[in-house]
Structure formats: C-alpha cells, structure tokens
Amino acid sequence: MHEVDPTTTSRAQAFELWMKAPNPMVTFFKTLDVTRLVRISRKKGLKFNMLLNWCIGRAASSIKEFYLLPVGDKLIQYDSLAVNTIVKNKRGEVSSCDILFTEDIDLFNRQYLEHTAKVAESCSDRDLSGECMVIGTSAIIETEIDGAVGMNSGIFNNPFLIWGRYRKRFFRYELPISFQFHHTQMDGAHAGSFLTNLQEAIGRL
C-alpha cells in the first residue's frame, strides 16, 4: 500500500467533490439469487458465509476502484483485497476477522476456517487494513432483513455489505443485501458493476 496523488488517478474529481462532504457514503440495495450457494454449501459441507465472502472478493477483484481508498485526508493505493467477517467469540461477543482474498477458493476456505477459529478462541480481532483494502461484511442471520444503512463515522471509509437470513421462494433462495461505499472511492456505475459481478460470481461458482 502507498499514498497516491489523487490528481493522477481517475478519482481526481470525486476526491475534490466528496472528501469533505458531510455524508460521502452511498448505499445500494439488491436482492441476490443465492440458490447455487445454498446448494453447494449443503452438498459439500462448506459454510454459506465463506462462499459468499469469496464471491464478494471475486466480484471486487476485477474493479480497479476497489484498490483505492480514502484514508484520513489521503488516497491510498492497495495491491490486494481482503474480506472481513464478523465472528461470534467464546465470550458470546463479536470479533472482527479479515481474510485475504485469493482466487483459489480451497485456499480461501482453509484460511477462513483457520482464522475465524483463532479469532473466536482468542477474542482478538484480525486486522489486515494496514496491508489490504478490506471489504467489510456483517451477516445478521438471526432474522430476515430488507437492507441496512451503515454509519458515516468519518474514520471507516471501507466498502461494506450487510445481509440477514436468506429466504426461500418456491425452489429458489434469495438474499437482500445492502452495499455501502464512499463516493470518493467509486461512482454508482462501479458499484452497480460490482453487484452484477457478485451475482455472476455466485452463478459461476
């Protein structure tokens, strides 16, 4: 990771417009068809959340805007991506765990299982934000939700996805998600491409 001059990037105008905006965060809502994830999860004994996290990383990896992130008053360029997941630890509380994205889903699964288990046991967060551009996620699987709007803290500018329990519709499974992003990092078209890529990644898994 390294700082870049915003004027030398495609985000120059967005940096000027949105870095000091009182609310630079934008939220999109989309309902995904996750039938394939549910079936693979059950057939192969893989965690649904792991599969969705991998698809999120896969969908983001081909969009260059995901590798740029406003941090403080700077624009930072990253070389790699990670996907964050929230883990219920042994105290019954929650901890945060970043998983480095890799195209190799078997490797990603091994890392996911290893690191989430360590975080659950240690009750300590695993933070890769100094090394990777981290995509945040939060799964509220206890209930069905239609979407959620995250907070604008002014500190945490990373893109963030939230979802609840998936729903059965006849012979298909649907999952409403929300996707929040900082307007300096990307425009609506980039966010739309990401969500399209995400549905495609699920369908091709």
N, C-alpha and C positions, 0 to 999 in steps of 0.2 A: 504494500500500500504506500501511496505517496500523495502529497498535495499537488494539485494541478491548477494552472491559471485558468479560471472559468472562461476567459475571453478566447482561449484557444480550443474550446470544446463546442459541441453542438448545443450545450445548455447555457450559453452565454446570456441570451436574452432572458431565459427563465430565471437564472441566478440573479439578474438585476431586478426582475419583477417580484420574485417570490421570497427571497431570502429574509427580507424584513417585514413580510406580510404578517398581520396578526394571526391569521389562520391559513397556513400554506398547505394544509393536509386536505386531500380529496379522497372520498370513499365511493367505491363502486360496489354494486350488489349483483350477484349472478347465481343462478341455480345450475349446479353441475349434475350430469348423469354419471353416477359413480357405480353403476351396476357391475362393471368389469372389476373394479377394485374390491367390491364386496365378494364377488365370486372367487377371485384369486386369493383373497385373504382366507376364505373358508377352505378352499381346496388345498392350498399349500401351507396353511397354518402360519401365515405372515400377518403381522399387525396392520390393520387398516390405516392407522395413523402414519406408520412408517411408509407405506406405499404412497399415501397422499403427499407426505413430505418430499419423497423422492420425485414425484411428478411435479411438484412446485419448483424444486431446484432445476429439473429438466426444462420446464417451461420458461424459466427466467434466464437460463444459461445462454440462450441464443439472442438475447436482447441486450445490447451494449449499455443501455441506460442503467441497467441494474448494477453495473460495476462502478458507477459514480454515485457518491452520497454526500449531501451537505452535512458537515460535522462542525458544530460551532458556527463560525463565520467563514469556514473554508470548504472547498470542494475536494473530496478525496477520491482517488482512483484506486480500485482494488483489482487484484489479479484472479481472485477466486470467490466463490459464494459458499455460504453455509445456510442451513435451515435450522431455525430454533424451534424447540418443542418444550412445552411445559410438563414437568414430571411431578407426580404426587410422591413425596418422600416418606421416609419411615416415621416421621413425626405427624403425618397426616396433613402436612402443609404442602406448598408447591415450591419447586425449584426450577431453574431455567437451564436448558441444555442445548448447546449449539452443536450441530452435526455438519461436518464438512461435506459439501455435495461432491459426488463423483458419478460419472456416467455408469459405472459398474454397480448395478443395483444390489448384487450379492454382497459386495464390499460395503455399500452404504448400509445395508441391513445389519451386517456384523457390527459396524461402528455404532449404529443406532442402539442395538441391544446392549452392547458393552457400556457405552457412555451413559445411557439413561439409567442402567442398573447402578453404576457408580454414583451418579448424582442422587438417586433415590436413597442409597445407603449413607452417603456422606452428608446429605442435606446441603451441599455446596454447589453453587452454580458453575457451569462450564461455559466460559465466555471466550469466543473467538473473534470478538469485534475488533480487536487490535490487529487481526490478520486477514479477515474476510469481510465481505459485505454480507451482513446477516439478514435474512428474511424472517421476520417474526411470525409465529403462529400461536393460536390458542384454540383448543378444542374443548367446548363445553358439552361433553357427551351425555350429561345427565338429563338434558332436555332438548327439544326441538326449538330452534330459533330461526327467525326470518332474516336476521342480519344484525350487525352491531357497528357502531361508530366509535372508533378509538379516540383517545385523548390527544391533544396537541400540547405536549409538555415543553416544547422548545429545546429539548435535550435529545430525546429519542426520535430521530427522523427516519428510521428504517421502515421499509415497506412491511405491512403487517396484514395477515389473514386471520379471520375468526370464523369458526363454524360450530354447529351444535351436532345433534344426533341426526344421522341420515334417515330419510323417510322412504317407506315402501309405497310405490304407486303401481298397482297391478303387478306386472312382472319386472318392473324396473325399480331402481333405487335412486333417489335424488338427494342432493345436499346443497342447501342455500349457503353461500359464503359471502363474506364482505372482504374487500381488498382496499386497504388504506395506503396511500403513498404521498410523498412530499412532492409538490408541483415543481420544485427546482430539479428534482431527480428525473422526472418523466412527465410527459403530457398524457392526456386522455387516450390518444391513439396508441401509445406504448402500453398503457395499462390494458386497453382492450385487446391488443395483440397478445399480451401475457395471458389473459384469461382464455383466449382462443387456443393458445398453445397448451394451456393447462388441460382443457377438455380433450385436445388431441393426444396429449401425453397419456392421459387416462385410457383413452380408446385404443392406443397402440401398445399398452403395457403387456 
